[in-house]
Amino acid sequence: MTFVTKIKQQFHGIFRYWKNRRFRDEVRREKKQKYLFDTTKKGATFSLFSYNKKRFYYFNTLINIFEQNRVQFRFSFFLIGSFLCISSIYIFFFSPYFRISPSKVIIERIDAITDINIAYKSIEDVYGESIFSVDKNEVRAKMMNLQKNLKRVDISLLFPNGLKIITESYVPQFFVHLKDIEKNYIITTNGILVYQKARDLPLYDLDLIDTRLSEVGFIEYKEAIRTDFMRIVLISRDLFKQTFPTSNIAKFTYFQAERELHIALESGTIILVRIGDDIEQQIAMLKFYNDSNKDIINSGDIQYIDIRTI
């Protein structure tokens, strides 16, 4: 075999290879589809389908038996249903598992003046009651009745036998001094007196002149100033501080019967204010009077200024 013949054979081989390449690719794809599919997944799917089919078959058979013998099973169903209802009522309302336990009641305060001991005492009637029959509004009313300074009481059920209560008080506004009473009190935004042992709050002093409180033995959590009057007192304080920022306030005095507020300044001047809806007009007249007399309220030359008559 000559060299030329060998070259011809090589070229023919290459030509046949490229000619049959497409055929070989098609055969390879057919073999892959025929033998290399995911038999595990297909088998699992078929098994699951068979299992579900058998399960529904048994279920449907059981339903058919009940339907065919409905009259015979009616009394049995009635007894079973009655037993389940009575058992549920007993478990939910009479079982000790769902009764409120004192050790499972949590009361938290987000202020510094609410008395936790009084809060626990106010809900003693709830102990031993089923958690499903707890009336949140009733519990809230009992707590606010003993501590009228409470502004908000949030109650959450802690299953199976607990409560979580979060309380918030109205903000304290003044340290209160009462005649012939040595205890220290604070008064909140809604006019309630609360005993305060330490004077650790940046509040003004308020002398409260009220004969009613002097005759009452226990004045904690009592209403010292009506809410609507207390609102005007706070407006008077804030408006005076805003209008006269250079005037230093020594204390306030509130006369309950006369509904008067006296603002005593460190300069020695006492300003008489009428508790009424015209408080802004009164402070405006005081400013006009003070500007016209060269800041007379800080001079110490005058003892009383009755802005009701200006």
C-alpha positions as CSV (number, residue, x, y, z in Angstrom):
1,M,0.0,0.0,0.0
2,T,1.4,3.2,-1.2
3,F,1.6,6.4,0.7
4,V,-1.1,8.0,-1.5
5,T,-3.5,5.1,-0.9
6,K,-3.1,5.5,2.9
7,I,-3.9,9.2,2.6
8,K,-7.1,8.4,0.6
9,Q,-8.2,6.0,3.3
10,Q,-7.7,8.5,6.0
11,F,-9.8,11.1,4.2
12,H,-12.6,8.6,3.6
13,G,-12.6,7.7,7.3
14,I,-12.9,11.4,8.3
15,F,-15.7,11.9,5.8
16,R,-17.7,8.9,7.1
17,Y,-17.2,10.1,10.7
18,W,-18.7,13.6,10.0
19,K,-21.4,12.0,7.8
20,N,-22.6,9.7,10.6
21,R,-22.2,12.2,13.5
22,R,-25.8,13.5,13.4
23,F,-27.1,9.9,13.4
24,R,-24.9,9.0,16.4
25,D,-26.2,12.1,18.3
26,E,-29.8,11.1,17.7
27,V,-29.1,7.5,18.9
28,R,-27.4,8.8,22.0
29,R,-30.4,11.1,22.9
30,E,-32.8,8.2,22.4
31,K,-30.8,5.9,24.7
32,K,-30.6,8.6,27.3
33,Q,-34.4,9.1,27.3
34,K,-35.0,5.4,27.4
35,Y,-32.6,4.4,30.1
36,L,-31.5,7.4,32.1
37,F,-34.8,8.7,33.5
38,D,-35.4,9.3,37.3
39,T,-36.9,6.1,38.3
40,T,-36.8,6.9,42.0
41,K,-38.9,10.1,41.7
42,K,-41.4,8.3,39.5
43,G,-41.7,5.4,41.8
44,A,-42.1,7.6,44.8
45,T,-44.9,9.6,43.1
46,F,-46.7,6.4,42.1
47,S,-46.4,5.1,45.7
48,L,-47.8,8.3,47.1
49,F,-50.7,8.2,44.7
50,S,-51.4,4.6,45.6
51,Y,-51.2,5.3,49.3
52,N,-53.7,8.3,49.0
53,K,-56.0,6.2,46.9
54,K,-56.1,3.4,49.4
55,R,-56.5,5.9,52.3
56,F,-59.5,7.6,50.7
57,Y,-60.9,4.2,49.8
58,Y,-60.9,3.1,53.5
59,F,-62.3,6.5,54.5
60,N,-65.1,6.4,52.0
61,T,-65.9,2.8,53.0
62,L,-66.2,3.9,56.6
63,I,-68.6,6.8,55.7
64,N,-70.7,4.4,53.6
65,I,-71.1,2.1,56.6
66,F,-72.1,5.0,58.9
67,E,-74.7,6.2,56.3
68,Q,-76.2,2.8,55.9
69,N,-76.5,2.3,59.7
70,R,-77.3,5.9,60.6
71,V,-80.5,5.0,62.6
72,Q,-78.7,2.4,64.6
73,F,-75.7,4.7,65.4
74,R,-77.8,7.8,66.2
75,F,-78.1,7.2,69.9
76,S,-74.4,6.3,70.2
77,F,-73.5,9.5,68.4
78,F,-75.7,11.4,70.8
79,L,-74.0,9.9,73.8
80,I,-70.5,10.6,72.5
81,G,-71.4,14.2,71.5
82,S,-73.0,14.9,74.9
83,F,-69.9,13.4,76.7
84,L,-67.6,15.6,74.6
85,C,-69.6,18.8,75.3
86,I,-69.9,18.1,79.1
87,S,-66.2,17.3,79.2
88,S,-65.2,20.5,77.4
89,I,-67.4,22.6,79.7
90,Y,-65.9,21.0,82.7
91,I,-62.3,21.4,81.5
92,F,-62.7,25.0,80.4
93,F,-64.8,26.4,83.3
94,F,-64.4,24.1,86.3
95,S,-61.1,22.3,85.9
96,P,-58.3,23.7,88.1
97,Y,-56.0,23.7,85.1
98,F,-57.6,26.8,83.7
99,R,-58.2,28.6,87.0
100,I,-56.3,31.9,87.7
101,S,-53.4,31.2,90.0
102,P,-52.0,34.1,92.1
103,S,-48.4,33.0,91.3
104,K,-49.2,33.3,87.6
105,V,-50.4,36.9,87.8
106,I,-47.9,39.5,86.7
107,I,-48.4,43.2,87.2
108,E,-45.9,45.7,85.8
109,R,-45.9,49.5,86.0
110,I,-44.3,51.9,83.5
111,D,-44.3,54.8,86.0
112,A,-42.9,55.3,89.5
113,I,-46.0,56.2,91.5
114,T,-48.4,53.3,91.0
115,D,-48.6,51.1,94.1
116,I,-48.1,47.4,93.0
117,N,-49.3,46.0,96.3
118,I,-52.6,47.9,96.0
119,A,-52.8,46.7,92.4
120,Y,-52.5,43.0,93.4
121,K,-55.0,43.5,96.3
122,S,-57.6,45.0,93.9
123,I,-57.8,41.8,91.8
124,E,-58.0,39.3,94.6
125,D,-61.5,38.3,93.5
126,V,-60.1,37.0,90.2
127,Y,-58.0,34.3,91.8
128,G,-59.5,30.9,91.3
129,E,-61.7,32.1,88.5
130,S,-61.6,30.4,85.1
131,I,-59.4,32.2,82.6
132,F,-62.3,32.0,80.0
133,S,-64.7,33.9,82.3
134,V,-62.4,36.7,83.2
135,D,-64.0,40.1,82.4
136,K,-61.1,42.4,81.5
137,N,-63.3,45.5,81.9
138,E,-64.3,44.5,85.4
139,V,-60.7,43.9,86.4
140,R,-59.7,47.2,84.9
141,A,-62.5,49.0,86.8
142,K,-61.5,47.4,90.1
143,M,-57.9,48.5,89.7
144,M,-58.8,52.1,88.8
145,N,-61.3,52.3,91.6
146,L,-58.6,51.8,94.2
147,Q,-56.0,53.9,92.4
148,K,-57.8,56.7,90.6
149,N,-54.5,58.0,89.3
150,L,-54.3,55.2,86.8
151,K,-54.6,56.3,83.2
152,R,-54.3,53.0,81.4
153,V,-54.6,49.3,82.4
154,D,-53.7,46.7,79.7
155,I,-54.7,43.1,80.5
156,S,-53.5,40.0,78.6
157,L,-54.4,36.4,79.2
158,L,-51.5,34.0,79.9
159,F,-52.8,30.5,79.2
160,P,-53.5,28.3,80.9
161,N,-54.0,30.1,84.2
162,G,-52.3,33.5,84.3
163,L,-52.7,37.2,83.7
164,K,-50.3,39.9,82.6
165,I,-51.3,43.5,83.6
166,I,-49.4,46.7,82.6
167,T,-50.4,49.9,84.3
168,E,-49.7,53.5,83.6
169,S,-50.5,56.5,85.8
170,Y,-51.3,60.1,85.0
171,V,-48.2,62.3,85.1
172,P,-47.5,64.0,88.5
173,Q,-47.6,67.8,88.3
174,F,-47.0,69.3,91.8
175,F,-45.8,68.4,95.3
176,V,-48.8,69.1,97.5
177,H,-48.8,70.5,101.0
178,L,-51.9,70.3,103.2
179,K,-52.6,72.1,106.3
180,D,-52.0,70.1,109.5
181,I,-50.8,67.1,107.5
182,E,-47.1,66.3,107.5
183,K,-47.0,63.7,104.7
184,N,-45.8,64.6,101.3
185,Y,-48.1,64.1,98.3
186,I,-48.1,64.6,94.6
187,I,-51.0,65.5,92.5
188,T,-51.5,64.0,89.0
189,T,-52.8,65.5,85.8
190,N,-56.4,64.3,86.7
191,G,-56.2,65.9,90.2
192,I,-55.6,62.8,92.3
193,L,-53.5,62.8,95.4
194,V,-50.8,60.2,95.7
195,Y,-48.5,59.7,98.7
196,Q,-44.8,60.4,97.8
197,K,-42.2,59.5,100.4
198,A,-39.2,61.2,98.6
199,R,-39.0,64.5,96.9
200,D,-37.1,63.2,94.0
201,L,-39.1,64.9,91.1
202,P,-38.5,68.3,89.6
203,L,-41.9,69.7,90.5
204,Y,-43.2,73.0,91.9
205,D,-44.8,73.1,95.3
206,L,-48.6,73.6,95.6
207,D,-50.3,74.5,98.9
208,L,-53.8,73.1,98.7
209,I,-56.3,75.0,100.9
210,D,-59.3,72.7,101.2
211,T,-61.2,72.1,104.4
212,R,-62.8,68.9,103.0
213,L,-59.4,67.1,102.8
214,S,-58.5,68.1,106.4
215,E,-61.6,66.3,107.7
216,V,-60.9,63.1,105.8
217,G,-58.7,60.6,107.5
218,F,-57.4,58.7,104.4
219,I,-56.8,61.0,101.5
220,E,-54.6,58.9,99.3
221,Y,-56.0,58.4,95.8
222,K,-58.7,61.0,96.5
223,E,-59.7,63.7,94.0
224,A,-58.2,66.9,95.4
225,I,-59.0,69.1,92.4
226,R,-61.6,68.5,89.8
227,T,-60.2,67.4,86.4
228,D,-61.6,70.4,84.5
229,F,-60.2,72.8,87.2
230,M,-56.9,71.0,87.2
231,R,-56.6,71.5,83.5
232,I,-56.9,75.3,84.0
233,V,-54.3,75.2,86.8
234,L,-51.8,73.5,84.5
235,I,-52.6,76.0,81.7
236,S,-52.0,78.8,84.1
237,R,-48.6,77.4,85.2
238,D,-47.4,76.7,81.7
239,L,-48.7,79.9,80.1
240,F,-47.1,82.0,82.9
241,K,-43.7,80.3,82.5
242,Q,-43.9,80.8,78.7
243,T,-44.9,84.5,79.0
244,F,-42.5,85.4,81.8
245,P,-39.4,83.2,81.3
246,T,-37.3,85.4,83.6
247,S,-39.6,85.2,86.6
248,N,-38.7,82.6,89.1
249,I,-41.7,80.9,90.7
250,A,-41.5,80.0,94.4
251,K,-44.7,78.1,94.8
252,F,-48.4,77.9,93.9
253,T,-51.4,78.1,96.2
254,Y,-54.8,76.8,95.3
255,F,-58.0,77.8,97.2
256,Q,-60.6,75.2,96.5
257,A,-63.7,77.1,97.7
258,E,-62.7,80.4,96.0
259,R,-61.3,78.7,92.9
260,E,-58.3,80.9,93.0
261,L,-54.7,80.2,92.1
262,H,-51.9,82.3,93.7
263,I,-48.6,82.4,92.0
264,A,-45.8,83.4,94.4
265,L,-42.6,84.6,92.9
266,E,-39.2,84.7,94.4
267,S,-39.3,88.5,94.1
268,G,-42.0,88.5,96.8
269,T,-44.9,89.3,94.5
270,I,-48.0,87.2,94.6
271,I,-50.2,87.0,91.5
272,L,-53.9,86.2,91.9
273,V,-55.5,84.2,89.1
274,R,-59.1,83.3,88.6
275,I,-59.7,79.7,87.6
276,G,-61.8,80.1,84.5
277,D,-61.8,79.7,80.8
278,D,-60.5,83.3,80.3
279,I,-57.1,82.4,81.7
280,E,-55.3,83.3,78.5
281,Q,-56.9,86.8,78.6
282,Q,-55.8,87.2,82.2
283,I,-52.2,86.3,81.5
284,A,-52.2,88.7,78.4
285,M,-53.5,91.6,80.7
286,L,-50.8,90.8,83.2
287,K,-48.1,91.0,80.5
288,F,-49.5,94.3,79.3
289,Y,-49.5,95.6,82.9
290,N,-46.0,94.4,83.5
291,D,-44.6,95.9,80.3
292,S,-46.3,99.2,81.1
293,N,-44.7,99.3,84.5
294,K,-41.1,98.3,83.7
295,D,-41.2,94.6,84.8
296,I,-42.9,95.3,88.1
297,I,-43.5,91.7,88.9
298,N,-39.8,91.0,89.3
299,S,-39.0,94.3,91.1
300,G,-40.2,93.3,94.5
301,D,-41.9,96.7,94.9
302,I,-45.4,95.3,94.9
303,Q,-46.8,92.4,97.0
304,Y,-50.1,91.5,95.3
305,I,-51.3,91.8,91.7
306,D,-54.9,90.8,91.2
307,I,-55.1,90.2,87.4
308,R,-58.8,89.6,87.8
309,T,-59.3,93.4,88.2
310,I,-56.7,94.7,85.8
